[in-house]
Amino acid sequence: MSEQTIRSRFDAISPLDYRFYGGDANLYAELHPYLSEDASIRYKARVEGALAQAMAQQGLCSERIAASIERACRAIVPAEVATEESRTRHDVRALVNVIRDGVPDEAKPFVHLGATSYDIVDTANALRYRECVEKIVVPRLARVVATCIGIVEAEAETGQIGRTHGRHAEPITFGFAVAEYVARLGERTLKLGEAARSLPGKLSGAVGAYNALGLLTGEPRELERRFLDALSLRPASHSTQIVPPEGWTDLVHSSITALGVMAKCADDMRHLQRSEIGEVAESFGAEQVGSSTMPHKRNPVSFENVKSLWKVMAPRIVTTYMDQISEHQRDLTNSASQRFIGEVLATVAYAAGRLADSLESIRVDKDRLRANLASARSGIVAEPLYVLLAKYGHPDAHEAVRKLTVQAEGGRSVLEIATLDPEVKATLRRLTVEERETLDHPEEYRGIAAEVARDVAKEWRGKLATSLASPEARA
């Protein structure tokens, strides 16, 4: 980096930095220790320190030497590494040189000894991304899920007209509708945590065959195990100069699909705020402006923002697929592209916070929910009518009811016309009181939507508590 290093978000180029996560001081403070360039350098230094300790445990250097290297690694100043990189044109060698400058002469030969650059880079990235996901991203996603659970529990019995293909379908409850996001985002949150915990590290050298380490010890894999154990990482069963790229693919895939579920939730909530629907409303600040020309506008901007961010990040998965191909034991075609993984994690964390804020303050308009459900009353009776007719032996119930719905387009209800059909009328006489009640009050025809909603809420309250527990508690 030069003296022109970014000094504020107003100097940044990426909207992610100057408008979204960079404009959120709290989130910036949370993510900076994991995803910034400062963090990248410090994590690589931490990994170099772990390497020195592993070498001491293996008897390749003294504990005194390892301790001096580890102290130098903890004292690293990223700006000094950046200055050195401007000379070496190599980021890891620059770090190694700065560490060497901070240790006594007897320790210098053991800094980075036997390692290749990506033993350090891939291991450091696995460590920082895992810790970022576990400490920041998963808790933020869990907050969205928990917020949705609260809505599910509060609205489990609140009737709503279901919608398929943009048209009225059958009644559900608003709690049932929101339970979808609980189950889907809950699963994605767990998958993301698993992907992060599964990221491997390596200490296998320039081509992955432990060539250099084999000159230092007869048990190079034992040295690798010691090294990675200290960082709570597992070794890749086979690596080249880099770890197998599928771990990064799984991490990005889990991140983007979690973002996709949030975008689905946001999009649904946006549509429910349409003027002609109006079943929910996004909170609006006292001085918030919805339009530069229409003073009355109150736009669902937060929900739209979440979907828009998903549109930006979703194509990034293609890049991780392309990173699966690295010529023979390594080329540099994944070097630049993998540096953007942190942006995906930052976007998921930001979107989760914004979506949770919006859902926590959302207003559910029960009057509009009832009115919209009532407006569909004459049509939604068709399914229960057809099912009950078939149950009692009508030979072609679906077709009979379909024809009734065509006749009902003139304004009369399907049930009203059905009572004029001799064959249908005869079958209707066989219905129980409860079955006839369903036809007379089709807006109450909700299946077990409320029960499902409560079950989903209960299930995911328990799963969230477990997923956010310490690794020891999870075990």
N, C-alpha and C positions, 0 to 999 in steps of 0.2 A: 504493500500500500504506500501511497505517497502522501505529501502534505495536503493533498486535495481530498483526503478521506472524508466521507460524509459526516457532517457535524450535527445535523438535525434532520427530522423527517421532511423538512421543506427542501432539502438538498437531494433527497432520494429520487430514484427513477421509477421504481416499481410502485404501483398503487397499493400493493400489499404492505409496503413499508410506510408510505406517507399518508395513506388514507384509512387502511383497515387495521391490521394488528399494530402497525407502527403508530397509529393515532389513538390507541388504547393503552394508556400508561400502565395500567395494571397488568394487562396481558403481555405487553412488551417486557415488563420486569420479570414475568413468569417464564417467558420463552427464551429470553436473551441468554441465560446460563446454559442452554442446550443447543440452540439453533443458530446463534450468531457466529461470525468468523472468529471472534474472541473465544467463544466456546469451543469451536473446532480445534483451535490451537491448544487450548488448555486440556481438552480431552486427549489429544495426541500426546501431550507431555505426560499426562497421567498414565497413559499406556506405556510410554517409555520407562516411567518409574516402576511400573509393575514388571516389566521385562527385567530390569536390573535386580529386583527382589527375587524373581524366579531363578535368575542366574546364581544368586547367592545361595538359594535353597538347594540348587543342583550342585553346588560346590565349585562353580566356575569363577567366582570372585568372592571376595570377603564381604561379610555383612557391613563392614565399615564403608567399603567402596559403594555397595548398593545403596546404603543410607545417604551417602553424599550425592549420588545421582538423583535419588528420589527428592532430596531437598531442593536440588537445582531445578527439577521438573516442577515442583510446587511453586517455585519462585519465578517461573517464566513470565515475561512481559510480552504479550502478543505483538505490540508495536515493534519491539526489538527483532522478533522473528520476521515480521513483515519487511523490515529494513534489510535484514540479511537475505531474504528471498529476492529482493530487487537486485542483489549481487549474484546469487547462485542460480536464479531462475528455477529453483526447485524447492517446493514448500517443505518437504520432510527433511531434506538435507539442511535447509536453513534452521529448522528446529533443532536438529542434532548439533549443529555448530554452536548455537546459543547455549544449549545444555552443556556442551563441552567447555565452553568459556566459564561456566559456573562451577566446575568441579576441579579438584586437585589433579595434578598430572597423573598420579597413579590410577585414577578412575577413568581418565579420558579414553583408553582403549576399549573400555567395556560399554560405552554409550552406544546403543543401537547395534551392538555386536551380534552378527548372525542374522539380523533381520533385514527384510526388504521393506520398501516404503509402505506397501499395502498390507503388510503384517500390522503396521501401525494404523494406517488410515481406515481400513475396513473394520478393524477391531474397535477403534475409537468411535466410528460412526455407529456400529452396533450398540455400543455402550450408551452413547448420548441419545440416540433415537429411542432406545428401550426406556431409558430413564425419563425422557420427555413424554413418551406415551403414558407410562405408568403414573407419573406424578402430575402431569398437566392435561393431556388430551383425554385420557379415559375419565378422570373426574369431571371434566367439562361435559363430555358426552353423557355421563351418568346423571348430571344435573338436568339435562334435557329430558332424559328418560324419567327421572323422579318427578319433574314438573308435569309431564304427561300423565304419570300415574295419579297424581293429585287430581287432575282434570277427570280422568277415568272414574275415579272413586266418587267425585262430586256429581258427575253427570251420567252415571251408569243407567239411570232410569229415565233420563231426559229424551223424549221421543224426537226422532229426526227422520226425514224422508231419505232413504238411500238413493244413490245415484250411480248409474252405469251408462257409459257412452254419452255422458252429459245430459241424460234424461232421468226422470223420476223412475225408481225401481220399486223396492219394497221397503217398509219401515225398518229402521234400526234404532239405536240410541246414539246420542252424541258421544257418550262414554265408550261405546263399542267402536265407533269410528276412530277415536283417539287411541284405543287399545292397539290398533294396528301399528302405530308408530312406536309404542312401547315395546312390542314384541320384536319388530324388525330392527329398530335402532339398538335395543338391548342385545340382540344377537350380534350385530355388527360391532358393538362396543367390546364384547367378549372376544370376538375374532381378532380385533385390532390388538387387544392385549396379548393374545396368544401369538400373533405374528411378531410383535415386538420382543416377547420373551424368547422366541425361537431363533432370533438373529444370531448367527455364529460369528466367532472370531477366528483368527488363524495366526500361526507362527511357523510357517512352513517354507519360507524363503522365496527366491526369485521365480521359480517355476513350480513350487509346491511340493518338491521332492525332498525337502529338508537337507539340501546339499551343504549349505554353509553350516547349519547347526550340527550336521553329522561330523564335521571336523572338530567341533567343540565338545561333543558328548556322544556317548554310545546310545543314549536314550533321548533322541531329539523330541519324540512325541511326549515323553514324560515332562520335558522342559515346557513344551507347549501347554500341557495340561496344567502345570503349576501356574504358568503365566495367566491362563484364562480363568482358572479357579479364583485367582485373586480379584478378578473383575466380574465374577459370577456369570461368565459366558461359557458356552459350550464350543468345542472345536468342530469345524466342519469335518465330516468324515473323509472328504477329499477336496482339496483346493488346488488351484494353480497359483499364479501370482496374486490372484484375487479369490475371495470367497465365492461360492456358487451364487449367481445373481438372483436366483429365485426367491431368496429371503427378502431382498429389497422389493421384488415384484409383489410378494404376498403382503408386505407392509403397506405399499402404496395402494394395492387393490383394496385392502381392508379399510384404508383411510378414505378412499374415494367412494366406496360403496356406503360407508357410514355417512359421508357428505351427501350422497344421493338420496338416502332415506330422509335426511333432514330437508333436502330440497323438495322431496315429495310431500312431506308434512307442510312445509312452507307454501308450496303451490296450492295444496288443498285449502289451507287457511286463507290464502289470497282469494281463491274463487268463492269461498263462503262469505267474503266481504263484498262481493259484487252488489251493486245497487239493487238489482232485482232479486237477490237472495238475502243478504244482510243478516245472516245467522250469527256471525261473530264480528267483533270489531277490535282492531289493533289500538293500543293506547296511543294517545297523541299529546305531546307536551303543550303546556299553556301558551307558549310562544312559537310552537313549531309551525312551519309553513309547508303546505302541500303542493303549491304551484306558484310559479312566479307571476302568473296572470289570473288564476282562478282562486280568489280568496277563500271560497267555500271548500276546496278540495282537502280531503283527508285520505291520503294514499297509503296502502299497506307496504310501505317502503322497506321495513325490516324483513318481512317475509320474502319480498322480491329480491332483496339483496342476497339472501341465503341461496336462492335458486341461481342467481347470476354467478355467484362464486363457484357453485358446482359446475356450471357451464365452462368456466375457465379451467378448472382442475380436472374434470373428467377425461379430457384428451391426454392428460399427462400419463395415464396408464399405458398408452401406446409406447411411450418412450421407455418405460421399464421393460416392456416386452422386447423392444429392440436391443436393450442392454443385455439380453440373454446371450447375444452373440458377441464374443470377444475372441479375436483370431488366435487360434492355438492356445498357448498358455496366457496370453494377455496382449491386448493392444490398448490404445488410449481412447477408443471411441466411447467408453463409458465414463471417462474422467470428468468431463464437464457436465454431462447430463445428470449424473448421480448427485451432483452438488445441489440440485434443485429439489431433492426429496424433502428437505426441511421446509420448503415453501408449502408443500402439500400438508404437512403436519400443522404448520402455523395457520393455514386456511381452515382446516377442520376445527382447530381450537377456537379461532375467532368466530366462525359460523355457529358453533355450538353455544358460545356465550350470547351471541346476538339472538339466536332462536329461543334460548331459555328465557332471556329478558322479555321477549315478546309474548311468549306463552304464559309467563307468570302474571302478566298484566292484561291478558286478553279478556274481553267481555263477551259472555255468551248471552245472546238475545233470545230468551225462551219464548217470548211472544211471537217472534218471527219464525222460530222453529216450529211452533204449533200451527201457525198460519200456513206455512209452506207444506207441512204434513197434511193439513186439512184440505189444501187445494188439490192434493193428489188422491184424495179419498175415493172418488168415483172410479178411478182406474186401478188402484192397487188391490181392489177386491178380486181382480181377475185370477191371480195365482191361487189364493186359498179356495176360491170357488172351483177352479179346475181340479185341484188336488182332492177336494172333498167329493166332487162328483165322481171322479175316478175311483176313489176309495169305496164308494157305494155302488160301483158297478156300471157307471155310464160307459158305453162302448167306445166313445171317441170324445172324451171330455175336453181335451185341449182344443180340438177343432171347434167344438160347440161354443166354448167360451171365446175363442178368437172371433168367431162370427158375431157374438154378442158385443164385443168391444167395438167392432166396426159400426154396428147399429147405434151404439152409445155415443158416437161422435156428434150426434145432434144435440146433446145436452143432457139426456137422461143417463142415469148411472147404469153400470153393467148389471148390478143386482136387480135393479128395477125391471130391466128388460128380461132378465133371466126368469123372473117370476111369471112372465107372460108365456113362456115356452112350456107346453104341456109336459114334455119328457123331463126337462130340467126341473120343473115345479114338483113333479112326482118324486124325484130324487131328493129334493130339498126337504121334503116332509120327513125323511128318514134321519136327518141330522140330529145330533144331541143338542141340548140347550147351549152347551159351551161352544159347539161348532157353529151354531147359528149366531151366537154372540160375536164370534170372530167375523162373520160376514156382515153383520150389522154395524160393527165398529172396526173396520179394517185398519184404522190408524193404530190400534192396539196389537196388530198382528206383527209381533217383533221377534218371534222365535225365542231363543234364549240369549238374545243380545246382551241383556244386563248381566246375566250369569257369566257369560264368556268374558265380558269386560272386567268384572270383579275378579275372576279367576286369573286373568292375565296380570292385573294389578298386583294381586297377592304373590303370584309366581315371581314377578320381576322385582318386587321389593326384597324378597329373599336372595335372588341371584345378584342384585346390585350390592347388597351388603357383603356377600361373599367375594365378589369381584374386586371391591375396593379395600378388602382386608389385606393385611400384610402377606407376603409370600409364605411365611411360616404358617399363618392361619389358613391360607388356601390349601396348603399341603395337608 
